[in-house]
Amino acid sequence: MGEERTTLAAWKLPLIVAAVAVSIVGGFYLGGPGLGMAVGALAATSLLVMAARNPPTPPIVPAPTNDGREHLLVVAAAAIEDGEAIERIATAAQPLDLDRPEPEVVVLAPTRNRFLDRWSSDTRRGRERAQRDLVISLASLAGAGVAARARVGDENLVQAVADELGRYPATAVILVDGGGNGGAGATELRRRLRAPFTHLQPGEPAAEAIRSRGSSAPPAARGRRSGARSRSFGPAARRRGSR
């Protein structure tokens, strides 16, 4: 799904340029124009390969919002069926204050293409697999009292999130792993995402699920740590709250 990328440290670039320049000059000095041109061509090819392997990875910034409402993006690397993950999402989908509107929830499933689908350029089957995951995920969340909208995204998990956040003002992002499907993508999202981020893995205890840096926990979790009022999830709890 997601593909982890490494970025080139800023201090390495001057060293690389200096090494290329010295090698070209040395080639011209030691072997004449022929060797110098050969070394220059080799250096240019190496730089192109490095540029292809280390593309720019700008921060992923959600679309702006000023409606005062929380917007939760749930990324389903596989169908969401794990009870612990469903409970965490349901808790995050509760408003911090009873006077505030309930958070908007969108479930995003990356297209699940297989090798033959890519080889034949047939993305229809991959989208159908993602749609099946969304049907299961939305049914699981609905059983916990969470109403959500569904989206199918790019095959690359990180690209799917970046595309979605270009139009969706997520105030928190939760990635639900599917047995390792989102591990590499989670590493890159944690580095690039400019929104609170949580990575949930099947069978992982809730206390260990949030891997926060600063304010990277979901809004509901931050509210509980600060003493804000929270509610239990589920249809029964919602009915009690409406009385």
Secondary structure, DSSP 8 states (H G I E B T S, - for coil): ---------TTHHHHHHHHHHHHHHHHHHHHHHHHHHHHHHHHHHHHHHHHHHS-----B------SS--EEEEEESS----HHHHHHHHHHTS-SSTTS---EEEEEEE----HHHHHTT--HHHHHHHHHHHHHHHHHHHHTT---EEEEE-SSHHHHHHHHHTTS--SEEEEE-SSSTTHHHHHHHHHHB-S-EEEE-TT--HHHH---SSS-S-HHHHHHHTT------SHHHHHHHT-
